[in-house]
Amino acid sequence: MFRWGIRGGNMDGWKKAVVAGSVGAATVLFLKRKYPAGVLATGVGLAVLASEFPEKFEGVRRSLPEYFGRAMQVMEMAARAGKRITEAAGRSAHEAWEEIGG
């Protein structure tokens, strides 16, 4: 896990305030279901952290395509499962039982 140094005194006070404020604002915005504004507030905090710790964010940036690939696989699996559930909901119990060999 990364040690950002936010509490350790390595960052200027105003940068700590911006990061903490953006995290707090993003939390409130997400809870109010204002997702685009929440993403923007999160981006502000991440931009400040990235400017303070560029070497740590470089490693994260390099691994992002792998994370997105995994996330897409999970989403495709969920979509297929949802489609099967929807199709099964439209059939009678007898038809479903016959399909599985009962």
C-alpha positions in Angstrom: 0.0 0.0 0.0 1.2 3.5 -0.8 2.3 5.9 2.0 1.3 9.2 0.6 2.8 11.3 3.5 -0.4 13.3 3.9 -0.3 13.0 7.7 3.5 12.8 7.9 4.1 16.5 7.1 5.7 16.0 3.7 3.0 18.0 1.9 2.3 21.7 2.2 -0.7 22.6 4.4 -2.8 23.9 1.5 -2.3 20.7 -0.5 -3.5 18.7 2.4 -6.5 20.9 2.7 -7.3 20.6 -1.0 -7.0 16.8 -0.9 -9.1 16.5 2.3 -11.7 19.0 0.9 -12.0 17.2 -2.4 -12.4 13.8 -0.7 -15.1 15.2 1.6 -16.9 17.0 -1.3 -16.7 13.9 -3.5 -18.2 11.8 -0.7 -21.1 14.2 -0.3 -21.7 14.5 -4.0 -21.7 10.7 -4.5 -24.1 10.3 -1.6 -26.4 12.9 -3.3 -26.1 11.0 -6.6 -24.4 13.8 -8.4 -21.9 11.5 -9.9 -20.2 13.8 -12.5 -19.5 16.4 -9.9 -18.2 13.7 -7.5 -15.8 12.4 -10.2 -14.6 16.0 -10.8 -14.0 16.6 -7.1 -12.1 13.3 -6.9 -10.1 14.2 -9.9 -9.0 17.5 -8.2 -7.7 15.6 -5.2 -6.0 13.0 -7.3 -4.3 15.7 -9.4 -2.9 17.4 -6.3 -1.6 14.0 -5.0 -0.1 13.2 -8.5 1.7 16.5 -8.5 3.2 15.8 -5.1 4.1 12.1 -5.7 4.6 11.7 -9.5 6.8 8.5 -9.1 4.1 6.6 -7.2 1.4 7.7 -9.7 3.5 6.5 -12.6 3.3 2.9 -11.4 -0.5 3.3 -11.0 -0.8 4.8 -14.4 1.1 1.8 -16.0 -1.2 -0.7 -14.3 -4.5 1.0 -15.2 -5.0 -0.9 -18.5 -4.8 -4.2 -16.7 -7.4 -3.1 -14.1 -9.7 -1.8 -16.8 -9.4 -5.1 -18.7 -10.4 -7.1 -15.6 -13.3 -4.7 -14.9 -14.6 -5.2 -18.4 -14.4 -9.0 -18.0 -16.4 -8.8 -14.8 -19.0 -6.4 -16.5 -19.4 -8.8 -19.4 -19.9 -11.7 -17.1 -22.5 -9.8 -15.2 -24.3 -8.8 -18.4 -24.4 -12.4 -19.6 -25.7 -13.6 -16.2 -28.4 -10.8 -16.2 -29.5 -11.8 -19.7 -29.8 -15.5 -18.7 -31.8 -14.5 -15.6 -34.1 -12.4 -17.7 -34.6 -15.2 -20.2 -35.3 -17.7 -17.4 -37.8 -15.4 -15.8 -39.9 -15.4 -19.0 -40.2 -19.2 -19.1 -42.3 -21.5 -17.0 -40.8 -23.6 -14.2 -41.6 -26.7 -16.2 -39.7 -25.4 -19.3 -36.7 -24.5 -17.2 -36.7 -28.0 -15.5 -36.9 -29.7 -18.9 -33.9 -27.7 -20.2 -31.7 -28.8 -17.4 -32.6 -32.4 -18.0 -35.3 -33.0 -15.3 
